[in-house]
Structures are given as structure tokens and as C-alpha cells.
């Protein structure tokens, strides 16, 4: 069974194929993906690598975690499972309140009171 790894702190210049090559030195890689910004296409500085064997993934964590690439220390951990779509899209639902008597919402003046303290 393949094990998915999170790779953080990677340089913004690293490509998918370079990430694949780096982890292929440790064991067989199923996939390697650098996450990019949708709008700019620029790397976000992290990615995911899926290793073919669990033993290779554990070895990759031990070997590559904390190593320096282009002046940046990378972090290699086992990836957490993806959250459900509803949690990812909007986050927790927030109720900001509001409503009530709108006339009293500006400086505490009641109905019929004027500005300027008259």
C-alpha cells in the first residue's frame, strides 16, 4: 500500500520532477506533486509525495526530514487525511449576530433623538 507524505518548506523553484527525483533516491515513488497557487501558478512551498512502500516512506521521513535544499530546510511528515469537502470550502460556520433594533445601533440614540446633544 502506498503511503502519502507531506513535504513542507521546499524552495519555490522546485518542480514536480525534481521532487520526484529527490525521493526516488530513497525508494520507489508513485507520484510527486508541488502545490501551486491557482491564480499565479507559483509554487506555495509545499507538496505531496506518494511512496510505493511504507518502509520507503518511513525511510524518506528519517533521511530527508530537516535536510537543506537551496538554503531552505524541508519538513517531511506523513500526510494527514484530507478533510471533507464541506469543511474545506467554507470553514466553520460563523453567526455574526446582528438584527435587533436598528435605530439604536448608531451611537445609542433612540427614536427621535438628534445629533449634537440637543
C-alpha positions, 0 to 999 in steps of 0.5 A, a space after each residue: 500500500 502506498 503511503 502519502 507524505 507531506 513535504 513542507 518548506 521546499 524552495 519555490 523553484 522546485 518542480 514536480 520532477 525534481 521532487 520526484 527525483 529527490 525521493 526516488 533516491 530513497 525508494 520507489 515513488 508513485 507520484 510527486 506533486 508541488 502545490 501551486 497557487 491557482 491564480 499565479 501558478 507559483 509554487 506555495 512551498 509545499 507538496 505531496 509525495 506518494 511512496 510505493 512502500 511504507 518502509 520507503 516512506 518511513 525511510 524518506 521521513 528519517 533521511 530527508 526530514 530537516 535536510 537543506 535544499 537551496 538554503 531552505 530546510 524541508 519538513 517531511 511528515 506523513 500526510 494527514 487525511 484530507 478533510 471533507 469537502 464541506 469543511 474545506 470550502 467554507 470553514 466553520 460556520 460563523 453567526 455574526 449576530 446582528 438584527 435587533 433594533 436598528 435605530 439604536 445601533 448608531 451611537 445609542 440614540 433612540 427614536 427621535 433623538 438628534 445629533 449634537 446633544 440637543 
